[in-house]
Amino acid sequence: MKKNFACCFLVTLLFSFFVFLPGALHAQNGNESGKKKVNQWYNGKEWLHGLKVKPHQSIDKLEFEKEYHARQMWWDKAFAFMKNTNLLSLEVGDHPIVGEDVFARVTEIPLKSIDSSKWEAHKNFHDIHYVITGREKIGIGPLSSATVVVPYDNKRDIAFYNGQGKYYTGDTGNFFIAFTKHIHRPGLQVDGKNKVKKLVIKIRSSDSK
């Protein structure tokens, strides 16, 4: 009886192994293939439409591919604005690009120390961060592991957090993207710089109502 039970168990185990392993491998290979296609598309940079400023290596390629193809016209308009606008002469304030769904915000403010700043995140808008003049340090990290310290303000589309992330230097040669799944900490002092002129393009998330 015990031998029969053991044999049946072994047969069932082997059957499960040969049935489900190919499916698991296929799913894994499918994910790897998908990532490869995204990387090829992203690294081709056709989506920049001639914009010479480099996307920073920290950009989440998979999230960008998803959001770009969900709202391609909006992202194309944002990059065209960066390419075709004289940003040096652009006045401080908000500048509409696609109604209330895509707009540029220009600031010219003092840089902050880490101790006087907080991580922040948005629910409705992704941010493209670009330094028009000067240099700044910017932090980007996962929202999933952050804890709220100032609750979400619906009017300003912002909440503040304690969290962890990596810090990078932003200058006129690169831009960053902080998605709604990220916390970010912009406008930090670097190399003794005290002030920057900064462009942030806000693009409504595909998950936003």
ZADREN-456445 format. One record per residue: residue in one letter; x, z, y of N, C-alpha, C in turn. Coordinates in steps of 0.05 Angstrom, whole numbers, plus 5000, padded with zeros to 4 digits. Layout:
ZADREN-456445
> A:X:Z:Y:X:Z:Y:X:Z:Y
...
This chain:
ZADREN-456445
> M:5017:5000:4976:5000:5000:5000:5018:5000:5025
> K:5038:5018:5025:5056:5020:5048:5072:4994:5051
> K:5080:4982:5028:5095:4958:5029:5078:4935:5041
> N:5053:4934:5033:5035:4913:5044:5031:4917:5074
> F:5027:4942:5082:5024:4948:5111:5048:4939:5126
> A:5072:4946:5115:5097:4939:5129:5100:4909:5131
> C:5093:4895:5110:5095:4866:5110:5077:4853:5131
> C:5052:4864:5131:5032:4853:5151:5042:4858:5179
> F:5053:4882:5184:5063:4889:5211:5086:4871:5219
> L:5104:4865:5200:5127:4848:5205:5118:4820:5211
> V:5099:4810:5196:5088:4783:5200:5075:4781:5227
> T:5059:4801:5235:5046:4801:5261:5066:4802:5284
> L:5087:4818:5280:5108:4820:5300:5122:4794:5304
> L:5129:4781:5282:5143:4755:5284:5125:4734:5296
> F:5100:4734:5289:5081:4715:5300:5079:4718:5330
> S:5077:4743:5339:5075:4749:5367:5100:4739:5382
> F:5123:4744:5369:5148:4736:5381:5149:4706:5386
> F:5142:4691:5366:5145:4662:5368:5123:4649:5384
> V:5099:4663:5387:5077:4653:5403:5082:4658:5432
> F:5090:4683:5439:5091:4691:5467:5118:4686:5480
> L:5139:4686:5465:5165:4681:5477:5167:4654:5491
> P:5158:4632:5478:5159:4606:5492:5144:4606:5518
> G:5121:4620:5518:5105:4622:5543:5120:4637:5565
> A:5133:4659:5557:5148:4675:5576:5171:4659:5587
> L:5185:4645:5569:5208:4629:5578:5199:4606:5596
> H:5176:4594:5590:5165:4573:5606:5158:4583:5634
> A:5146:4607:5635:5139:4619:5662:5165:4625:5678
> Q:5185:4635:5664:5210:4641:5677:5223:4615:5687
> N:5224:4595:5670:5235:4569:5678:5219:4557:5700
> G:5193:4561:5699:5176:4550:5721:5182:4563:5747
> N:5186:4590:5747:5193:4604:5771:5220:4595:5782
> E:5239:4591:5764:5266:4582:5773:5264:4554:5784
> S:5248:4537:5771:5245:4510:5781:5231:4510:5808
> G:5212:4527:5812:5198:4529:5837:5217:4538:5859
> K:5233:4558:5854:5253:4568:5873:5273:4546:5881
> K:5281:4530:5860:5300:4509:5865:5288:4488:5884
> K:5263:4481:5879:5249:4461:5896:5246:4471:5925
> V:5240:4497:5928:5237:4509:5954:5264:4508:5968
> N:5285:4515:5954:5312:4515:5966:5320:4487:5975
> Q:5314:4467:5958:5321:4439:5965:5306:4431:5990
> W:5280:4437:5991:5263:4430:6014:5274:4444:6039
> Y:5279:4470:6037:5288:4486:6060:5315:4476:6070
> N:5334:4472:6052:5361:4465:6060:5362:4436:6070
> G:5342:4420:6064:5341:4393:6075:5335:4393:6105
> K:5322:4414:6115:5317:4420:6143:5301:4398:6158
> E:5287:4382:6143:5269:4362:6156:5248:4376:6172
> W:5240:4400:6164:5219:4415:6178:5228:4423:6207
> L:5254:4422:6212:5264:4428:6239:5259:4405:6259
> H:5254:4381:6248:5249:4357:6265:5269:4354:6288
> G:5295:4358:6281:5316:4353:6300:5325:4376:6317
> L:5312:4399:6313:5321:4423:6328:5349:4431:6319
> K:5367:4434:6338:5395:4439:6331:5402:4468:6326
> V:5385:4486:6335:5390:4515:6330:5388:4520:6300
> K:5406:4536:6289:5407:4541:6260:5388:4563:6252
> P:5373:4559:6231:5358:4582:6219:5377:4602:6207
> H:5373:4627:6212:5392:4647:6201:5388:4650:6171
> Q:5410:4657:6158:5410:4659:6129:5392:4681:6118
> S:5383:4699:6135:5366:4721:6127:5337:4713:6123
> I:5329:4689:6131:5302:4680:6130:5292:4679:6101
> D:5269:4691:6096:5256:4690:6070:5245:4662:6064
> K:5260:4647:6048:5253:4619:6043:5226:4615:6030
> L:5221:4632:6010:5196:4629:5995:5172:4635:6013
> E:5174:4656:6029:5152:4663:6047:5149:4641:6068
> F:5171:4631:6078:5169:4610:6099:5156:4585:6087
> E:5164:4577:6063:5153:4553:6051:5122:4556:6049
> K:5113:4579:6040:5085:4585:6037:5070:4583:6064
> E:5081:4596:6084:5068:4597:6110:5070:4570:6124
> Y:5092:4557:6122:5096:4531:6135:5075:4511:6125
> H:5072:4509:6099:5053:4489:6088:5024:4498:6091
> A:5019:4523:6096:4992:4532:6101:4984:4526:6130
> R:5003:4526:6148:4998:4521:6177:5019:4502:6188
> Q:5024:4480:6176:5046:4463:6183:5045:4454:6212
> M:5022:4446:6222:5020:4437:6250:5029:4458:6269
> W:5022:4483:6264:5029:4505:6282:5059:4509:6282
> W:5072:4509:6259:5101:4513:6258:5115:4489:6271
> D:5105:4465:6266:5118:4441:6278:5116:4443:6308
> K:5094:4452:6319:5091:4455:6348:5110:4476:6358
> A:5114:4498:6343:5132:4519:6352:5161:4508:6354
> F:5170:4494:6333:5197:4483:6333:5200:4461:6355
> A:5179:4446:6359:5180:4425:6380:5183:4438:6407
> F:5169:4461:6411:5171:4476:6436:5200:4485:6441
> M:5213:4495:6420:5240:4504:6423:5259:4481:6429
> K:5253:4458:6417:5271:4435:6420:5267:4421:6447
> N:5243:4419:6457:5237:4402:6480:5234:4418:6506
> T:5235:4444:6506:5231:4460:6530:5258:4469:6541
> N:5260:4468:6567:5284:4480:6581:5281:4510:6581
> L:5291:4523:6560:5287:4552:6557:5300:4568:6578
> L:5323:4558:6589:5337:4573:6610:5320:4577:6635
> S:5304:4557:6641:5287:4559:6665:5259:4569:6660
> L:5253:4575:6635:5227:4584:6628:5222:4612:6639
> E:5199:4616:6652:5193:4641:6665:5186:4663:6645
> V:5192:4688:6652:5184:4710:6636:5153:4712:6634
> G:5143:4717:6610:5114:4719:6606:5106:4703:6581
> D:5080:4700:6578:5069:4686:6555:5063:4657:6562
> H:5068:4639:6543:5064:4610:6547:5049:4599:6522
> P:5025:4590:6526:5009:4580:6503:5021:4554:6491
> I:5020:4552:6464:5029:4528:6450:5006:4516:6435
> V:4992:4532:6419:4967:4523:6406:4947:4545:6411
> G:4934:4544:6434:4913:4563:6440:4923:4592:6437
> E:4907:4608:6423:4915:4636:6418:4928:4640:6391
> D:4933:4617:6377:4945:4619:6350:4975:4617:6350
> V:4986:4603:6369:5015:4600:6372:5021:4602:6402
> F:5039:4621:6409:5047:4623:6437:5075:4634:6439
> A:5088:4628:6460:5115:4636:6465:5115:4660:6485
> R:5131:4679:6479:5134:4703:6496:5163:4705:6505
> V:5168:4703:6531:5195:4705:6542:5199:4732:6555
> T:5220:4746:6548:5227:4771:6560:5255:4771:6571
> E:5260:4788:6590:5287:4792:6600:5290:4822:6606
> I:5299:4836:6585:5298:4865:6586:5325:4877:6576
> P:5330:4902:6584:5355:4915:6574:5354:4919:6544
> L:5378:4917:6532:5380:4922:6503:5379:4952:6498
> K:5372:4960:6473:5368:4988:6466:5389:4997:6446
> S:5393:5023:6445:5409:5034:6424:5391:5038:6399
> I:5403:5040:6376:5387:5045:6352:5371:5071:6354
> D:5383:5091:6366:5369:5117:6368:5344:5116:6386
> S:5344:5097:6404:5321:5095:6422:5301:5073:6414
> S:5303:5064:6390:5286:5042:6380:5273:5050:6354
> K:5252:5035:6347:5238:5039:6321:5235:5012:6307
> W:5232:5014:6281:5223:4990:6265:5195:4984:6273
> E:5188:4958:6273:5160:4950:6279:5152:4928:6260
> A:5125:4924:6259:5114:4902:6242:5087:4894:6254
> H:5079:4870:6247:5053:4859:6256:5036:4852:6232
> K:5010:4851:6237:4991:4843:6216:4982:4815:6218
> N:4980:4805:6243:4967:4779:6247:4987:4756:6254
> F:5010:4763:6264:5029:4742:6273:5057:4746:6261
> H:5068:4723:6254:5097:4721:6247:5112:4717:6274
> D:5137:4725:6274:5154:4721:6298:5178:4704:6292
> I:5183:4684:6310:5208:4670:6311:5224:4683:6334
> H:5247:4694:6328:5264:4707:6348:5288:4690:6355
> Y:5291:4684:6381:5313:4668:6390:5324:4679:6417
> V:5350:4683:6418:5363:4692:6443:5370:4668:6460
> I:5359:4668:6484:5364:4645:6503:5391:4649:6517
> T:5397:4673:6526:5423:4680:6537:5431:4708:6527
> G:5457:4711:6521:5467:4736:6512:5469:4739:6482
> R:5471:4763:6473:5472:4769:6444:5458:4796:6439
> E:5445:4797:6416:5432:4822:6409:5435:4827:6379
> K:5431:4852:6371:5430:4859:6343:5401:4861:6335
> I:5394:4851:6312:5366:4852:6302:5367:4861:6273
> G:5349:4879:6266:5346:4889:6239:5321:4877:6226
> I:5323:4870:6200:5300:4860:6185:5300:4873:6157
> G:5276:4883:6149:5274:4897:6123:5247:4893:6111
> P:5242:4904:6087:5216:4902:6074:5196:4922:6084
> L:5172:4912:6090:5150:4930:6099:5141:4948:6076
> S:5143:4938:6051:5133:4952:6028:5144:4979:6024
> S:5169:4984:6033:5181:5010:6029:5182:5027:6054
> A:5170:5018:6076:5170:5032:6101:5146:5051:6104
> T:5149:5071:6120:5128:5090:6125:5120:5090:6155
> V:5094:5091:6160:5084:5089:6187:5090:5115:6203
> V:5100:5111:6228:5104:5134:6246:5086:5132:6270
> V:5078:5107:6278:5059:5103:6299:5038:5083:6288
> P:5012:5092:6285:4992:5075:6272:4988:5048:6286
> Y:4977:5030:6271:4973:5002:6280:4955:5001:6305
> D:4963:4986:6324:4948:4982:6349:4937:4953:6347
> N:4911:4950:6343:4899:4924:6339:4902:4906:6363
> K:4900:4918:6387:4902:4902:6411:4930:4890:6415
> R:4950:4905:6408:4978:4895:6410:4989:4883:6384
> D:4974:4886:6363:4982:4876:6337:5009:4887:6329
> I:5011:4914:6329:5037:4926:6324:5034:4954:6313
> A:5052:4961:6295:5054:4989:6285:5084:4994:6283
> F:5092:5020:6284:5120:5028:6283:5125:5044:6258
> Y:5150:5042:6248:5156:5052:6221:5183:5066:6220
> N:5186:5083:6199:5213:5090:6189:5218:5072:6165
> G:5242:5061:6164:5247:5042:6142:5277:5036:6140
> Q:5283:5017:6122:5310:5009:6118:5312:4978:6119
> G:5334:4969:6129:5338:4940:6130:5367:4933:6136
> K:5372:4907:6139:5399:4898:6145:5399:4889:6174
> Y:5423:4891:6187:5426:4884:6215:5443:4859:6218
> Y:5435:4842:6237:5449:4817:6242:5452:4813:6272
> T:5470:4794:6279:5474:4788:6307:5459:4762:6314
> G:5442:4763:6334:5428:4740:6344:5441:4730:6369
> D:5445:4703:6370:5456:4691:6395:5442:4664:6398
> T:5454:4647:6416:5441:4622:6423:5443:4601:6401
> G:5459:4607:6380:5463:4588:6359:5445:4591:6335
> N:5429:4613:6334:5412:4617:6310:5385:4629:6318
> F:5366:4627:6300:5341:4641:6303:5333:4655:6277
> F:5316:4676:6280:5307:4692:6258:5277:4689:6256
> I:5266:4694:6232:5237:4696:6229:5231:4722:6215
> A:5214:4738:6229:5203:4763:6217:5174:4758:6209
> F:5169:4757:6184:5142:4753:6174:5126:4779:6174
> T:5100:4777:6170:5084:4801:6170:5091:4820:6146
> K:5105:4810:6126:5113:4827:6104:5139:4842:6110
> H:5150:4838:6134:5175:4850:6142:5171:4871:6164
> I:5189:4890:6165:5193:4906:6189:5217:4893:6203
> H:5218:4896:6230:5241:4886:6244:5247:4904:6268
> R:5271:4902:6277:5281:4920:6298:5298:4903:6317
> P:5286:4890:6336:5300:4872:6354:5311:4886:6379
> G:5327:4871:6394:5335:4880:6421:5355:4903:6421
> L:5373:4903:6401:5392:4925:6399:5419:4917:6411
> Q:5433:4936:6423:5459:4930:6436:5480:4921:6417
> V:5496:4902:6426:5518:4892:6410:5540:4882:6430
> D:5565:4888:6423:5588:4879:6438:5587:4887:6468
> G:5575:4910:6474:5573:4919:6501:5554:4904:6519
> K:5538:4886:6506:5518:4871:6522:5495:4890:6530
> N:5485:4887:6554:5464:4904:6564:5437:4891:6567
> K:5437:4864:6567:5412:4850:6573:5412:4822:6560
> V:5389:4814:6551:5386:4786:6541:5360:4774:6552
> K:5361:4748:6553:5336:4733:6557:5327:4724:6530
> K:5303:4730:6522:5295:4727:6494:5269:4711:6492
> L:5268:4694:6471:5243:4679:6465:5233:4689:6438
> V:5208:4697:6437:5194:4703:6412:5169:4685:6411
> I:5168:4669:6390:5145:4652:6386:5127:4665:6365
> K:5102:4671:6372:5084:4684:6355:5066:4663:6341
> I:5066:4664:6314:5050:4644:6299:5031:4659:6280
> R:5006:4653:6283:4986:4668:6268:4990:4665:6238
> S:4989:4687:6223:4992:4686:6194:4969:4672:6181
> S:4975:4659:6158:4954:4646:6143:4934:4666:6131
> D:4942:4692:6129:4925:4713:6119:4908:4725:6141
> S:4914:4719:6166:4899:4731:6188:4871:4718:6191
> K:4851:4734:6197:4824:4723:6201:4821:4711:6229
